[in-house]
């Protein structure tokens, strides 16, 4: 099995581009036409407010006039949102790691979209694999989160991606198609400027494994074709699709040089100001 996984990781990207019936969409834009989006997901970290402020300060210091013209965001635990916002100022957008689709009522422990909006949150994650697997959040529930956020005038980063078993069966494209179609259901084309997609192969999250740039590009290209199927080519060309899955300072430049990779959703490396600073200040490579 290890040999099979290795062959997929380092072999041909063709296995990651399942054919879309009747679709001959080819992206007509490059990264330069879509503003890059570099984001970090702190998850259940760090453990204290002081640690959060120190980390946020270090990350904000890495964003300067010499940095790429990119959106930068941190998705942080609810309890740190306001204090981290104050610490980073306008350099970094502070988002939430999740939201309850209900607006009010008897939902102990829940946080609503209006609550988040009231403290200045604009971006919220939905559909992260850890929420899908650990907390049992379904595609329908995730779609309700997306719709509620957009209804509140907020923005959502919809996370999609295949499991290890699906990866081994070459089902990345099929899984992404289902998650995209269900997650985006009911969202009008004119509201897609409030949506970003994060492709995170579950097998690469926190494992140290990262898809080769060619494999990641292939899946992103497939996702863009799926969006064209759902909406049209204009919508697909405009959609920012980020890659997540053990992104590091060593891998970011090659990833960001791919035409359909518009950014990164970073986990572990976003907990290290120096590493995440290097990712924010990525350097795209020009093809020879």
Secondary structure, 3 states (H helix, E strand, C coil): CHHHHHHHHHCCCHHHCCCCCCCCCCCCCCHHHCCEEEEEECCCCCCCHHHHHHHHHHHHHCCCCCCCCEEEEEEECHHHHHHHHHHHCCCCEEEECCCECCCCCCCCCCCEHHHHHHCCCCEEEECCHHHHHHCCCCHHHHHHHHHHHHHCCCEEEEEECCCHHHHHCCCHHHHHHHHHHHHCCCCCHHHHHHEEEEEECHHHCCCCCCCCHHHHHHHHHHHHHHHHHHCCHHHHHHCCEEEECCCCCCCHHHHHCCCCCCEEEECHHHHCHHHHHHHHCCCCCCCC
